Amino acid sequence: MFEKIKTDWFFNIKGDVLAGIVVALALIPEAIAFSIIAGVDPMVGLYASFTMAVIIAFAGGRPGMISAATGAMALVMAPLIRDHGVEYLFAATILTGVIQILFGVFKIAKLMRFIPRAVMIGFVNSLAILIFMAQVPHFIGINNMTYVFVAITLLIVYVVPRFFKAIPAPLIAIVALTSIALYSNADLRTVGDLGAITQSLPTFLIPTVPFNFETLAIIFPYAIALAIVGLLESLLTASIVDDMTDTSSNKNREARGQGIANVVTGFFGGMAGCAMIGQSVINVKSGGRSRLSTLVAGVFLMFLIIVLGELVVQIPMPVLVGIMIMVSIGTFDWSSFSYLRKAPKTDALVMLVTVAIVVATHDLSKGVIAGVILSAIFFVAKISTMKVLKQEEDNQITFQVEGQLFFASVDAFVDAFDISVEKKNIVIDFTTAHVWDDSAVGAIDKVVMKYRENHNQVTIKNLNAASKKLVDQLAVFNDPKASTH
């Protein structure tokens, strides 16, 4: 018991605390920006980031991963807020959490194994591109001093760790460059330019919406979309953090944890959230490994808002932009360029399509779903190759079937037979084939019945156990001239 608590919470206290502080500072502009995208007050995103981080620290299945308000979720909820108001958002957030808890209970995370590696690479790369694109408005075309501070920030985060690792380089950059900006009165945009911060704690509330089926009809489509998008992004991020830290995580617990966090968030005036790959990467690269880092990120975020709110709004945006550019560079899988050359063309195309759709729509779920569907289509096309070898001897014709017989290969199977022959012994040998579905059995039925019509004797032989069971259950060629062996 105590060993488990130590492993989850206290084996890396200094690293986790410092990493959590860096993440909290990076969360503020992101949460405000996502609130603006959703069309709500900045505090809705900040409260969500606080409650999500704190709850997921205890309930999540991936230690060291950061959950908060995210852009992908903000895009989904924006139409609901525009058409019905923020109270319906709170209700939808609670329902989102309930749905995610059910997903966790029914172990929906096992579906993660159906996401191919090409889609995972595309997901990571598109997210890196989106992180970088989100920074562009904050430093391109502002002024020369902005470029200078971004450049110095990048210099600090890449050079300092080579000589000094006791304090995370991003934290050094934030403190040092904020002090310089305040002292020199440099002409820079600050966190406060994104939106006003209210120095107050979130309070418990019950959404003021009618508790009836009409409300449920309004919020349910948004809640199911938010639940799927949030869970997809969270589980993919968990897999990435697993790889970065060479550790494993409990994906079903993570699904339940995300649900619990969203339920609590909805009751405390926050917007639905999920795992954030950018902040999770910052956390890991800053030394965060345990649940303590996630808890510190949430608690310190609220400390910054309540106690240091007036100072936080003066943090220069170019410093945070520099840190997020570092995150995007570190997140991007640079080996994917060689992957494009070496991988099968279909896998390379899947990766590129995933990236293109995510970048074009800013919707991670659409890109991942498109990538999975495209991979499935390519896989089906690949295994649907069907061969039927014909051998004729005296009055007997033997057909040797090779391959997987299912809905995508039945046409090739049927076309391989010359059904015009008459009064022959027809043997269809399935030694090197497998019958998968009703469409396959229907194709066998069709071939057998056509041969029977021309007064041929048909024998089906060497079906494996699973194929024979399926044929026995579904086939209609129950005739002495057609027997199964």
N, C-alpha and C positions, 0 to 999 in steps of 0.2 A: 504493500500500500504506500508506504513512505518512499520506497524506491521509485514507484511509478510517479508520484508527485514530483520528486526531484528531477526525474527524467523529463517530465512534461513542462516543468516550471523553473527550476532553480539550478540547472547545471551550467548556466552561462549568463549569470546575473548582469555583470557589467556590460557585456556585448548586447544583451537584450534591451537593457534600459537605454543605452545610447542609441541603438538602432530605432527603438520606439519613439524617441524624441525627434530624430530625423524624419521619420515617417509622419509624425503628427504635423510637423511644419510643412511637409509636402502635401498633406491632405487638405489643408485649408483652401488654397486657391483652386484645387481640383473640385472640392465639394461646392464651392461658390459657383464655379463655371458650370457644373452639371445642374445646379439649381436653376441657373439662368436658361439653360437648354430646355429644362422641363417646364419653365414658366412659373416658378414658385420663389418665395422669399429665400435668400441665401441661408438663413438659419435652418430651413427644412433640410437642406443637404448636409449642413454641419451637424445637426442633431442626429441625422441618420448615420453619419460617419462615426459619431461617438457611440451610439447604442449598438451599431453593428459590430464595431471593433471589440467593445467590452463583452458583449454576449458571445460572440464567436470565439473569443479567447477561451471561454469555458466549455462551450457546446460544440465547437467545430472539430473536425476530424483531421485537420492538417496544421500541426503546430508551426508557428512562424509565418502563417499566411495572413494577409491583411484583407478585411472586408469592409466596405464603406459604400457611400453613394457612387454610382458609376454612370458614365456616359451612355453605355448601351441600354441601361434601364431607363435613363432619363428620356431617351428617344421614344421608347415604347409608351411611357406614361404621359408624354406631352399632349396628345389629343384628348385624353381623359380629363386632364386639368383644364384645358382650353374650353371643353364643352360642358363640364359639370362642376368644376371647382376643386379646391384643394381637399375639402372634407371627403370627397369621393376617392381621392388619392389615398388618404389614410385608411379608408375602408378596404380599398383594393390591396394595399400593402399588407394588411392583416390577413386577407384571404390568400394572398400570394404565399405568405408564410405557412398557412395551414396546408395548402397544396404541396409545398415543398416538404413539409413534415411527412405527409402521406407518401410522397415519392421516396423519401428515406426509409420509411417503414416497409414499403414494398420493394426495397432494394433496387430502385431504378438505376442506381449508379453502375450496375453490372453491364448496362448498355454501353458504357464507355469503351468496352473492348471492340465495339463495332466501328470505332473511329480510327481510320487508317493513319499510318505515320505521315503520309503526304498531307493529310488534312491538318494534323497537328503542327507540322512545319509551317503550313500556310497560315494557321491560326496565330502562331507566334510572330511570324513576320508581318502579317497584316496589323497585329496589335502594336508592334514596334513602329510601323509606319504611321498609325493613327496617333500614337503618343507624340511622335515628332510633329505631325501636322497640327496637333492641338496647340503646340508651342509657337508655331509660325506667327500668328497674329500678335503675339506678345513681344516679338523682337524684330520682325522685319519691317523696315520703313518707319521706325520710331525716331531714333536719333543715334548718333555715333557713340554716345556714352553707353547706350544699351548694348551695342555690340561689344564694347570694351568689357563690360561687366559679365556678359555671357562668356566671353573668351577667358577671362580670369577665373571664372567659376570652373570651367572645364579644365583649365590648367591645374587648379587646386585639387579637383576630384581625381585627376589622373596621375599627378606627380607626387602629391603629399604622401599617399599610401606607400610609396617606395621607400620613404625615409621614416615615416611616423604612422603607427597604426593604433595607438592607444585610444584615439578619438576618431570616429568616422569622418572622413574628409568632407562629405556633404554638410555635416554639422559645423565644421570649421569654416567652410565657405559661407554658410548662412550668417553665422555670428560675426565673422570678420568683415564681410562685405556690407552687411547691414550697418555695422558701426561706421565704416568708412563713408557709406552713402549718407548717413545722418550727420556725420561730422562735416562732410564737404558740401552738404546740401545739393547733391548731384541731381540733375534733371532726369529722374527715372520714374517709370510707372511702378506703383506699389500694389500690394494685396488689397488695400483699401479701395483702389480704383475699380475693382471688380464688383464690389457691393458692400453694403453696410453690415457690420457685425454687431449684434445685440449681446451685451454682456449679461446673459441670464441662462439659468439651467433649464433643460426641457422639463415639462410638467406632464403628468398623466392626463390623458383625455380620451373620451369615447367619441368617435366620429359622429358629428351631428348630421346623420343621413337617415332617411326613413328605413326602418328595418322591415322590408317587404321584398317580394319577388321582383318587383320592378327595379329596385336598387341592385339586387343580385344579378339581374339580366344586364345591367349597365356595367358593373365592375368585373363580372366573371371573365369575359373575353380578355380584358386587360390583365387580370390576375393570372390566368393560365399562361398568357404570353410572357409576363414578367417572371413567373415561376420557371418556365423552360429556359428563357434567356439567361436568367440569373444562375440557374443550376448548371447549365452548359458552360458558362464562363467560369464558374467556381470550380467545377470538376476538372476542366482543362487546365486552369491555373494551378490547381493542386498537383496535377501530374507534372507540370513544369517545375514546380518547387520541389517535388519528389526527386526529379532528375538533378536539380541544382545542388541539393543537399545530400544526395545518395541515401535517402531514407524513404520509408513508405508511409502511407496515410490511409485512414479509414474513410472511404468515399461515401458510404451510406450514412455514417455519422456526420460527415460534412453536409450532406443533403438535409438531414434533420436539423443540424445546427444552423444552417442558413435559414431554414423555416422558422425556428424559434427566434432567431435574431430579427427577422422581418416582422413577426407578430409583435414583438416588443417595440420595435421601431414605429410601427403603425400607431400604437397606443401612446407614443411619446412625441407625436408630431413630426415624424421623419418620413422620407420617401424610401421606397423599396431599394435595397442595395444588394450587392454580391461581392465576390472576391475581386480584387484589383491586381492585375498582373504587374502594373507599373510600381505601385507601392510595395507589393510583395517582393519584387526584385530589389528595390531600394533597401527593404528590411534585411534580406539575405545578404546583399553585398555590404551592408553596414555592420554585419555581424549578428543579426537577429536569428535565432534558431528555435526558441521555445515559445510557449503560449504567453510567457511574460512579456515578450516584445510586442505582441498584439494588444495585450491589456494596457501596457504603458502607452502605446500609440493612441488608444482611445481616451484614456484618462488624461494624458498630457494635452491632447487636443482640446478637451474641455477646460483644462487649466489655462491654456493659452487664450481661450475665448473669454473666460470669466476674469482672470487675474491680469493677463498681459494683453488684453484685447487692443488697447491703444498703441502698444508697441508692435503687435503682430501686423496691424494694417500698414505699418511703415516698412515692412520687409520688401526690398526691391524685387519686382517680378523677374528681371533678368537673371537673378541668382537662382530662383526656383526653375526658371526655364533651362538654365545650364544643367541643373541636376536632372531634369526630366529628359534632356537630350542625351545625357550620359545613360539614363535608363533605357532609352530607345535604342541606342547603339549596343548596349549590353544585352538587350532582349533579342535583337535581330539575330537570326541564325545565319551567320555569314558562310557557313559550309553549304548552305542551300544552293549557292552558285555552282559548286562542283556537283551537287546533288542533281541539278538540272541536266548536267552533261551525262552523268553516270546512270541515273535511275531510268527505268522503263519510261517510254514516252508518255504512256497513260498516267503514270504516277506524277511525272513532271507537270502534265497538264492539269491534273487535279489540284496540285499545290498552287499553280498560277491562277486557276479559276477561283480557288478559295480566297487568295489574297485580293484578286480583282474585285470580287463581290463585296467583301468586307470593306475595302477601302472606298468603293463606290457608294455603298449604302450606309456605312458607319454602323452596320448591324452585324455583330459577330455571329449570331445564330443563323442568319441567312447564308453567310459564307460557309459555315461549318456544315449546315444541312445540305447545301448545294454540293459541297465537296464529297460528303458521304454518299449522296444519291449518284453522283457521277462515278465514284469509285465502284458502287454496286453495279451500275450499268456496264462499266468496263469489265468487271469480274464476271458478270453473267455472259457477256459477249465472248470472253476468253474461254470459259468452261463449256459453252454451248456447242463447241465443235464436235460434230457427230460423224463417225465413220461406220459404214456398213459394207463389209467385204463379202463378195459373192463367190461361191465355189460350186460348180455344177458337175455332177457325176451321174451318168446313166439317167435314171428317172428322178433323181433327188437334187434339189437345190438347197445349199446351206448358206445362210446369211450370218456372218460373224459381226455382232454389234459391238462397237467400241466407243466408250464415252459416257457422259452423264445425260440421261434422258429425262428432260423436264420441260416446262412450258416453252422455254426459249429454243429448244432443239428439236421439238416434235416435227416441225415442217421438214427439216433436213432428213429426219428419220423416215418419214412417210415417203418422201420423194425418192429415197434410195431403193425402193422396191419396185420391181416390174410386175405389176399385178395382172398383166394380160395373159400370163402363162396359164395353161390348163392341164388338169389331170397329172399333177406332179406331187411328189412328197416334198413339202416345204419345211425346212428346219431353221428356226430362228434361235441362234445361240447367244445368250447374254453373259457368257463367262467374264468378259472384260467390260461389262456395262453395269450401270446402276439405275434403277427406276425410282424417281423421286416423288412424283405427284400425280394427281388425277389426270392432268393433261397428258402425261406420259402413258398412263394406262389406256386413256382414250385413243391415243395414237396406235398402240398395240392392237386394241380392239378393231380399229379401222382397217389395219393391214390384214389381220386375220380374217375378218368378215369378207373383205374383197377377194381374198384368195379362195375362201369357201364358196363364194358365189360362182367361181369358175371351176368348181369341182376338184379343188386341190385338198390334199390332206396336210394339215398344219400342225407342227410340233414346236412348242416353246420349251426350251431347256436351259439348265444351268443358271437359273435366277438365284441370286444370293438370298439369304434368309429375309432381309428387310424388304427386298424387291418382291419376293414371292408372296409375302404377307399382304403387301399393298395390292398386288395383282389379284390375289384370291378374294380380297375384300371388294374390289371395285370392277373387275373385268366382267363383261357380259357374254364373252364367247364360250359359254358353258355348253360344249358340244363334244361328242366323242372324237370328232376329227381334230379338235384342238385341245391338247392336254398340256398341263404344266408339270415340270419335273424339278 
